[in-house]
Amino acid sequence: MPKSLIAIAQLTSLPTPGDTLPHVLPLLTQAAARNARLLFLPEACDYLSPTPKVAAVQHAAPLAKGQNLFLDALRSGAKEHKLWINVGLHERCTTDPTRCWNTSVLLDAEGEIAGVYRKVHLFDVDLRDRGGPLILESSTTVPGEEIVDPVETPAGLVGLQICYDLRFPSPPTFLQPAPHILTYPSAFALSTGPAHWSLLLRARAVEQQCYVVASAQVGEHFQGRASYGQTLAISPWGDVLGELPAHSPSNPHPAPELLFVEIDTEAVEKVRREMPLEHSRRRAEGTYDVARLRRLERVRREEEGRDGVDGVDGGGKVLEQGGSI
Ligand SMILES: O=C(O)CNC(=O)[C@H](CS)NC(=O)CCC(=O)C(=O)O
């Protein structure tokens, strides 16, 4: 520390974990050969399945050792190569067996689980007017309920988010302590990627004043589903430090690839010293929003009090005096 090398993968997951795994494992060897400390793999790295619904969850497995072929192989690889790994998986949901969680797991260099985050924001959209899909992620996936604390890794503190979460600026503002790296493992849509992918990832880096790392699915997973790609690493100042190619219809099955980037936690601290956003941030309590709500509440009470004295039901009454907002 404070400088360390990380590897960020771009690949095309296939419809089963068994088919996908042989494309993923060589990336661990390649990352370790370059002495990377941490490897980032994409969302839904275990498989991307055609609808219908049943097919989409039938390979979802618990995270426990011995119950997840895909994660077990990554655990062994992490241990063998002394490599931390972040990976997106379909996790079997214990509360609803017909759906899964969209989960991001962080493995330490012993292959033990150091962090688990379940995607909070689900991709329920109708983009058919834009040549895109109608997708209801919530039909196969149960939303996570928690933002999880950043995890200390050899590359710095890592904050876990997933794909569509990148459209929501607020969750990272609640991460404590503030991470050095925010990661968004993704499988972005072809119809939204060109307009929004790099724009939003850069915005998250500038707002949070940290590295943003987004390992992306790319290419055609099966007939009718492809991902946008353009794996990205962004600096705490918002510069693109490195990227891998976006999907190209002329190359629907590109070979898995790694992007190597050096992380310098001191660069994060420097930007935060120069422009102390966290110091200037005004949380809901004591700010303009809350002051305005209090004013409205006071007016409402005054009105009720008056009605009470008059013995009149106040429902639907218009203020006659005072109560300026
Ligand atoms: O379906 C699976 O098995 C894995 N999950 C995904 O691919 C998810 C939900 S469909 N994709 C996204 O969130 C894309 C978001 C996006 O493209 C945007 O925000 O524009």
The ligand as a Gaussian input file, in Angstrom:
#p B3LYP/6-31G(d) Opt

LIG

0 1
 O      -30.519000     -11.243000     -15.506000
 C      -29.556000     -11.750000     -14.940000
 O      -29.444000     -12.975000     -14.772000
 C      -28.450000     -10.850000     -14.479000
 N      -28.839000      -9.517000     -14.267000
 C      -28.802000      -8.552000     -15.196000
 O      -28.388000      -8.717000     -16.308000
 C      -29.327000      -7.214000     -14.747000
 C      -30.798000      -7.327000     -14.559000
 S      -31.658000      -7.898000     -15.995000
 N      -29.004000      -6.178000     -15.687000
 C      -29.046000      -4.883000     -15.380000
 O      -29.276000      -4.474000     -14.235000
 C      -28.784000      -3.920000     -16.528000
 C      -29.005000      -2.478000     -16.177000
 C      -28.969000      -1.624000     -17.393000
 O      -28.678000      -2.051000     -18.481000
 C      -29.285000      -0.182000     -17.257000
 O      -29.399000       0.335000     -16.123000
 O      -29.446000       0.462000     -18.311000

